[in-house]
Amino acid sequence: QEELVESGGGLVQAGASTRLSCTASGRILGSYSMAWFRQAPGKEREFLAGIGRSSGSTYYADSVQGRFTISRDNAKDTGYLQMNSLKPEDTAVYYCAASDEGFYGPLGPYNYWGQGTQVTVSS
């Protein structure tokens, strides 16, 4: 069973940067396209960014374009979400997802999801 594990969340100050990581157990993450989502309290899950199996293709939501960067290191079997200029409204649980069919857009679909990591941005 494929499992995704996010890490790197925590409490950060507004304006700061942080990087989330996503690793996989059970299979090689490089075989999958990946995406990052978030869900804030009382809100629906929001697509942030996706990346193809190689690092050549990416897709960003307008809300994070220019502030967030998705990347992956297939040699380390890890995906990343670099988040800069964080705002209090970025506070949410952040999830990584993976698709074995190569999807990396907002609609996926995604076969595998992590449990999420909390990011709290203080003002």
C-alpha positions as CSV (number, residue, x, y, z in Angstrom):
1,Q,0.0,0.0,0.0
2,E,1.4,3.3,-1.1
3,E,1.7,5.8,1.7
4,L,2.6,9.5,1.5
5,V,4.1,11.3,4.4
6,E,4.3,15.1,4.6
7,S,6.7,17.0,6.8
8,G,8.0,20.5,7.3
9,G,4.9,22.1,8.7
10,G,4.8,24.2,11.8
11,L,4.4,27.7,13.1
12,V,6.0,30.4,11.0
13,Q,5.7,34.2,11.0
14,A,4.1,36.2,8.3
15,G,6.5,37.0,5.5
16,A,8.7,34.0,6.2
17,S,9.4,31.0,4.0
18,T,9.2,27.3,4.7
19,R,9.5,24.1,2.7
20,L,7.2,21.1,2.9
21,S,8.4,17.6,1.9
22,C,6.5,14.6,0.7
23,T,8.0,11.1,0.8
24,A,6.5,7.8,-0.1
25,S,6.8,4.3,1.3
26,G,6.0,1.2,-0.6
27,R,6.8,2.4,-4.1
28,I,9.1,4.8,-5.9
29,L,7.6,8.3,-5.8
30,G,9.3,9.0,-9.1
31,S,6.8,6.8,-10.9
32,Y,4.0,9.2,-10.0
33,S,3.0,12.7,-10.8
34,M,2.4,14.8,-7.6
35,A,0.4,17.7,-6.3
36,W,-0.1,19.8,-3.2
37,F,-3.4,20.8,-1.7
38,R,-4.4,22.5,1.4
39,Q,-7.5,22.8,3.5
40,A,-8.2,25.6,5.9
41,P,-10.8,25.3,8.7
42,G,-14.3,25.6,7.4
43,K,-13.1,25.7,3.8
44,E,-12.9,23.2,0.9
45,R,-9.7,21.5,-0.1
46,E,-7.8,23.8,-2.4
47,F,-5.4,22.7,-5.2
48,L,-2.1,24.6,-5.0
49,A,0.4,23.1,-7.5
50,G,1.2,19.9,-9.5
51,I,4.2,18.5,-11.1
52,G,4.6,15.7,-13.7
53,R,6.7,12.6,-13.3
54,S,9.8,14.5,-14.4
55,S,10.3,18.0,-13.2
56,G,9.6,19.5,-16.6
57,S,5.9,20.2,-16.2
58,T,4.2,22.1,-13.5
59,Y,0.9,23.7,-12.9
60,Y,-0.1,26.3,-10.3
61,A,-3.2,27.8,-8.9
62,D,-3.5,31.5,-9.5
63,S,-3.6,32.0,-5.7
64,V,-0.1,30.8,-5.2
65,Q,1.6,31.5,-8.5
66,G,4.8,33.3,-7.9
67,R,4.9,32.6,-4.1
68,F,4.9,28.8,-4.1
69,T,7.2,26.5,-6.0
70,I,6.6,22.8,-6.5
71,S,9.6,20.6,-7.2
72,R,10.8,17.0,-6.9
73,D,14.0,15.1,-6.5
74,N,13.4,11.7,-7.9
75,A,16.9,10.5,-6.8
76,K,15.8,11.2,-3.2
77,D,12.2,10.0,-3.9
78,T,10.9,13.3,-2.4
79,G,8.6,16.0,-3.5
80,Y,8.7,19.6,-2.2
81,L,6.6,22.7,-1.9
82,Q,8.6,25.8,-1.3
83,M,6.4,28.5,0.2
84,N,7.6,32.1,0.4
85,S,6.1,35.4,1.7
86,L,3.7,33.4,3.8
87,K,0.5,35.1,4.9
88,P,-1.9,34.3,7.8
89,E,-4.4,33.2,5.2
90,D,-2.0,30.5,4.2
91,T,-2.8,28.7,7.5
92,A,-4.1,25.3,6.7
93,V,-3.4,21.6,6.6
94,Y,-1.2,20.9,3.6
95,Y,-1.5,17.6,1.8
96,C,0.5,15.9,-0.9
97,A,-1.1,13.6,-3.4
98,A,0.1,11.3,-6.2
99,S,-1.3,9.9,-9.4
100,D,0.0,6.8,-11.1
101,E,-1.7,8.0,-14.3
102,G,0.3,11.1,-14.7
103,F,-2.3,13.7,-13.7
104,Y,-1.1,16.8,-11.9
105,G,-3.9,19.3,-12.3
106,P,-6.6,20.4,-9.9
107,L,-9.0,17.6,-10.8
108,G,-6.5,14.8,-10.7
109,P,-7.7,12.2,-10.0
110,Y,-5.1,11.2,-7.4
111,N,-4.7,7.7,-6.1
112,Y,-2.8,8.4,-3.0
113,W,-2.9,11.1,-0.3
114,G,-0.9,11.9,2.8
115,Q,-2.3,12.6,6.2
116,G,-1.4,16.2,6.0
117,T,0.9,18.6,7.9
118,Q,-0.3,21.7,9.7
119,V,1.1,25.1,8.6
120,T,0.2,28.0,10.9
121,V,1.2,31.5,9.9
122,S,1.2,34.1,12.7
123,S,0.7,37.8,12.0
